[in-house]
Amino acid sequence: MTRDPVLSFHGAARAVTGSCFRLETAAGAVLVDCGMFQGSKTEKALNYRPFPFDPATLRAVILTHAHIDHSGLLPRLVRDGFKGAIHASAGTADLCGVMLPDSAHIQESEVEMLNRRNRRKGGEDVSPIYDARDAARTLDLLRPEGMEDWFTVLPGVRARLWNAGHLLGSASVEVELSGENTPLRLLFSGDIGPDAKLLQPDPIAPSGFDYVICESTYGDVDRIEASAGHRRATLRDEVKAAWRDDGVLMIPTFAVERAQELIADLTTLMMAGDIPFCPVHVDSPMATRATAIFRSHARELENGAALVDGLKSHHLHFTETVEQSRALAHARGFHIILAASGMCEAGRIRHHLKNWLSLEAATLLLVGYQAEATLGRLLQDGARQVRIQGEEFPVRARIRSIDLYSGHADGPELVAWIRDRLPIRHALFLVHGEEEAQAGLAARLEGVVPSDARVIPALDDSFRLTADGYVKQAGSAPPRLAPEQVARLDWHNDVSRLMLDMNEALRATPDERTRNALIRRLRRALDGDDPHPPQRHPARHRH
């Protein structure tokens, strides 16, 4: 190649969402992943802002897997001019066939609701990030590739996929760039699955790379024993603790992989007599369609037979329409609801939370990672009141959290995966993790990877990759968000917390006179002339 490649980090940089890495080569530019940002409104606003590159100049995309934080901005990329091939495993291509149209539908529906609220307040209409037509055009560009088989991306650039053990079709991406002497070899980990994953085998990949780009979501975590037996026993205990004759167990779940694992374990526990039989409602059209894809790939899955058996249970019910979903509010007797999204940020789970959060008969069981500033994280951190779609709700339901269904390796497992990739000749870039997780993983790697070879890029950082080492590029434009704005609660969260605290304080005042005095103080504070304004509630960060 005639010039050194440049690697830029346009997402999942000191945060866990928005995975997007751009590799510029002499033959053209390639993206690895193009995911949607989640978390605070400040971060989610990046989904609407222009890409920090021209999509029309990209030659190809390689996709690690179908989760929306890795694939969710592909339709926008296409809408903005991308026309190249999107390389992915067959399983990832199949799942994108249901996930991207569903993402477009959710955005169109939620923007329609938002616009109705805006019009009532005299605000302006907004447009969805992309629509169903953009999603359909994206699917036409998908190119399924075999696992462990080399394929040509561009002249002088080839790649192959290795099982990452994270979900159906998930892959680590090996990229080889031909040069004048020896090729430059890179490995993008994608999301690395943990040991004892129910439906996926352990991750694999070659060793001996110049550069490795590795996720770090749980880099500071030592997960408790996660064998199949321990996982089911923990779920059994949570179901029994949640059981109320008039109650519900709500489990926010990603529609892909997590929902299928829970279906298999819940039905297995019922058939074994470990928990009583009860209705299990899978309230997610996407989960329904994804489950059909999992069934068709059952022979490729570990324990695929357990999933197929679970799908035959008479106690398992899939809801399709909005009317069927809303009818669950009138269900009698204890029941379980699995509904997206896994971080409570979108989808039907919010409808159920609005119905049940204020009731002591309900339990919310969080079974996966909750990114900073998401509703799931706020509930996990102990919020006693929350705002959902502009409405306030007291939290009286039991909030529980178990980490045995995570799709991510923990700290020791990540270290073992990295150790198996050695030697790493020049640099290990840590991505897809919040600050504490990345610092924790970096500390664990002492003695495994030299400190000057452990790099934690910030959003939109770029590095020139040479045969002798990396060189950080001076930025031609400022990053879209400063590091202190990434994976943090923002002013929107502060305003929401302030409104909740204000209303709680007004309700707690003993009489109207005191209440009016408090309102006058708040008004003076807004006018800037109160010498003792009400104290602002501090933002909470990851614990």
Buried (B, 14 or more C-beta within 10 A) or exposed (E): BEEBBBBBBBBBBBBBBBBBBBBBBBBBBBBBBBBBBBBBEBBBBBBEEEBBBEBEEBBBBBBBBBBBBBBBBBBBBBBBEBEBBBBBBBBBBBBBBBBBBBBBBBBBBBBEEBBEEBEEEEEEEEEBBBBBEBBBBBBEBBBBBEBBEEBEBBEBBBBBBBBBBBBBBBBBBBBBBBBEEEBBBBBBBBBBBBBBBBBBEBBBBBEEBBBBBBBBBBBBBEBEEBEBEEBBBBBBEBBEEBBBEEBBBBBBBBBBBBBBBBBBBBBBBBBEEBBEEBBBBBBBBBBBBBBBBBBEBBEBBBBBEBBBBBBEBEBBBBBEEEEBBBEBEEBEEBBBBBBBBBBBBBBBBBBBBBBBBBBEBBBBBBBBBBBBBBBBBBBBBEBEBBBBEEEBBBBBBBBBBBBBBBBBBBBBBBBBBBEEBBEBBBBBBBBBBBBBBBBBBBEBBEEBBEEEBBBBBBBBBBBBBEBEBBEEEEEEEEBBBEBEBBBBBBEBBBEBBBEBBBEEEBEEBEEEEEBEEBEEBBEBBEEEEBEEEBEEBEBBBBE
